[in-house]
Amino acid sequence: MKLALMMSTLCIASIGLVGCSSKVTQPEEYSGFLKDYSQLKEAKSPSGVAVMRWVDPKLDINQYTRIYIEPTQFYPKPQPTVKIPQSTLSGITSYYDQALKREVSKSLPLATGPGPGVLVVRAAITSVSSKTEGLKPYEVVPIALVAAAVSTATGIRDQETNLATEAVFLDGGTNKVVAQVVRKGGGKPLANESQVMKATDVKNVIDGWASDMHQSYLRLKAK
């Protein structure tokens, strides 16, 4: 199932003031990347962002001495478009990998593959589609270009960039799921509808995800 991140004109026009859309991923937005969503609960990330999360209550994080970051994927796999070319898509997954490795390696050595004592991180950028009539995305791909109504009188619009991710954490020895998280975020607005999106437009979102992942590990370890 694709995510539905498009908002109504009124909501988008006032997003900077009141944020009328849900900041936490809703069940109808789940992509199907995770095998089980039933145990997810709303929580706050270390940076204070609303996420959907589950952690095995029996998890002993101290049993892991290394961490393996699987190559980030898109789920479902998108087709590049004029607005969001393959270079952008490749740049996003590549930067996600880099950011995760940069942050988690501050506390755990990186492993070259799964195995006993290894915590495995399997993450995906999940897809987006519109369910809102009247406001249509310029491209229906994993990163939604949301038409934000800046001036309804003149028809001037900025373009919002949005990302969503789902990640599962596995015991590298048993392949058992020990934690899951689903979240979303907004990147830099594009100047107009003709601007091509670049990976750099969402780096701030990815940096936040990676930092929160590391901080979550530290909190679990401190318990």
C-alpha positions, -999 to +999 in steps of 0.1 A: +000+000+000+013+034-009+016+062+016-009+091+013+009+123+023-010+149+003-029+175+023-059+197+016-054+233+003-064+248+036-041+226+056-011+232+033-017+270+034-015+270+072+010+242+077+037+266+090+013+280+116-008+251+129+003+219+112-032+205+106-019+172+091-009+143+113+028+143+120+028+106+128+024+080+101-011+067+100-020+030+093-033+038+058+001+052+050+021+020+058+039+006+027+040-031+035+078-031+039+074-043+075+059-077+081+039-067+111+025-033+120+002-045+148+025-037+177+036-002+167+027+025+192+030+062+189+062+075+206+086+104+206+120+101+191+150+115+210+146+148+191+110+150+200+094+139+167+063+118+167+070+083+153+054+049+153+077+024+171+080-010+187+109-024+207+110-059+220+105-056+258+130-085+263+156-068+242+191-068+257+209-042+236+242-049+253+245-083+237+253-066+204+290-057+198+287-047+161+261-033+138+254-040+101+236-014+079+220-031+050+219-011+018+189+012+019+162+005-006+130+021-020+098+002-013+081-002-037+108+005-062+100+037-081+106+047-117+126+079-121+108+109-136+117+143-150+111+160-117+129+133-097+155+117-118+175+085-111+204+106-099+182+120-071+168+086-061+203+071-060+216+101-041+189+097-014+196+060-007+233+066-008+231+094+016+208+075+039+234+047+041+262+072+048+242+090+075+233+058+093+269+045+093+282+078+104+259+080+134+258+044+146+295+039+143+300+065+170+290+037+195+293+004+177+319-009+151+304-016+117+301-052+106+304-064+070+274-087+074+250-103+098+260-128+124+260-135+162+264-104+182+255-082+152+225-058+152+212-055+116+194-024+104+172-028+073+157+005+062+136+017+033+123+049+018+086+042+014+064+054-014+039+082-015+007+089-034-021+115-033-056+109-022-066+146-023-087+159-051-078+193-065-041+192-055-022+168-076+014+158-071+037+166-100+053+132-095+040+101-077+072+086-065+087+079-030+093+116-024+060+135-028+061+170-043+032+185-024+016+216-039+016+241-010-008+270-015+012+301-007-011+325-025-045+312-037-053+346-051-024+347-075-020+309-079+017+311-067+027+278-052+058+265-035+066+228-037+071+208-004+094+177-004+084+149+019+101+116+028+089+086+048+109+057+061+103+023+077+131+004+094+134-030+110+161-040+134+171-077+135+193-100+156+221-109+132+224-144+146+187-155+147+171-130+122+146-122+149+129-088+148+139-068+179+126-033+170+107-014+143+101+023+135+080+042+110+083+079+105+082+108+080+096+143+076+097+173+053+127+186+034+136+219+018+107+235-002+114+239-040+111+273-055+085+264-081+069+236-100+097+235-126+125+229-102+140+195-103+144+179-069+179+169-057+191+146-029+204+176-010+169+189-006+161+161+019+195+157+036+182+174+067+155+149+071+178+119+067+204+134+091+176+137+117+166+101+112+201+088+116+208+109+147+177+098+164+186+062+157+219+066+174+204+084+203+177+057+207+205+031+209+223+051+236+190+054+256+184+017+254+220+010+265+217+033+295+187+015+309 
